[in-house]
């Protein structure tokens, strides 16, 4: 079974995901998802996020990101943990 660079708790179509400050940055790969997603940042951090063909941006607590299905994107490691809430549509 493939190891994931995060821990998560799932409740229906809502996922709470925690990326630890201890993960290796090489685990944060470009990927795409099968469904549209809304992502809300739940804590203050200096982690980043990048969508295909866009410049990286720093995530701030309260940010909401819409990720269309099948669009490549990635998280960029910062200091501390990153905690997000994902709604699958």
C-alpha positions as CSV (number, residue, x, y, z in Angstrom):
1,X,0.0,0.0,0.0
2,X,1.3,3.4,-1.0
3,X,2.2,5.7,1.9
4,X,0.7,9.2,1.9
5,X,2.5,12.4,3.1
6,X,-0.4,13.3,5.4
7,X,-2.8,11.9,7.9
8,X,-6.5,12.4,7.5
9,X,-10.0,11.9,8.9
10,X,-12.9,11.5,6.5
11,X,-16.6,12.3,7.2
12,X,-18.7,11.7,4.0
13,X,-17.4,14.0,1.3
14,X,-15.4,16.1,3.9
15,X,-11.7,15.3,4.6
16,X,-9.6,16.9,7.4
17,X,-6.0,16.5,6.4
18,X,-2.8,17.2,8.3
19,X,0.6,17.6,6.6
20,X,3.3,17.3,9.3
21,X,6.4,19.6,9.3
22,X,8.4,16.4,9.5
23,X,7.6,15.0,6.0
24,X,10.2,15.0,3.3
25,X,9.5,17.7,0.7
26,X,10.1,15.1,-2.0
27,X,6.8,13.4,-1.0
28,X,4.8,16.5,-2.1
29,X,4.5,15.6,-5.7
30,X,2.4,17.1,-8.6
31,X,-0.8,15.2,-8.8
32,X,-4.4,15.5,-9.9
33,X,-7.7,14.4,-8.4
34,X,-10.7,12.7,-10.0
35,X,-13.3,15.1,-8.6
36,X,-13.6,18.9,-8.1
37,X,-12.5,20.0,-4.6
38,X,-12.8,23.0,-2.3
39,X,-9.9,23.3,0.1
40,X,-9.9,25.6,3.2
41,X,-6.8,26.3,5.1
42,X,-7.5,25.8,8.9
43,X,-4.3,27.1,10.4
44,X,-1.7,29.8,10.0
45,X,1.4,28.6,8.2
46,X,3.9,29.5,5.5
47,X,3.2,26.5,3.3
48,X,2.5,27.1,-0.4
49,X,0.3,25.9,-3.1
50,X,0.7,25.8,-6.8
51,X,-1.7,24.9,-9.7
52,X,-0.4,23.9,-13.1
53,X,0.7,26.9,-15.2
54,X,0.4,29.3,-12.2
55,X,3.0,30.8,-9.8
56,X,3.2,29.4,-6.3
57,X,1.3,31.2,-3.5
58,X,1.6,31.3,0.2
59,X,-1.3,29.8,2.1
60,X,-3.0,31.8,4.8
61,X,-5.5,30.7,7.5
62,X,-9.0,31.0,6.0
63,X,-7.9,30.7,2.3
64,X,-10.3,28.8,0.1
65,X,-8.9,27.2,-3.0
66,X,-11.0,25.7,-5.8
67,X,-9.2,22.8,-7.5
68,X,-11.0,21.5,-10.7
69,X,-10.8,17.8,-11.4
70,X,-7.9,16.5,-13.4
71,X,-5.8,19.7,-13.0
72,X,-2.3,19.2,-11.7
73,X,-1.4,20.9,-8.4
74,X,0.9,20.5,-5.4
75,X,1.6,21.6,-1.9
76,X,4.9,23.3,-1.1
77,X,6.4,22.6,2.3
78,X,6.7,25.4,4.9
79,X,7.4,25.5,8.6
80,X,5.1,23.9,11.1
81,X,2.1,21.7,10.2
82,X,-0.5,22.5,7.5
83,X,-4.1,21.6,8.4
84,X,-6.8,21.7,5.6
85,X,-10.4,20.9,5.2
86,X,-11.3,19.4,1.8
87,X,-14.9,19.2,0.3
88,X,-15.2,16.8,-2.6
89,X,-17.9,17.8,-5.1
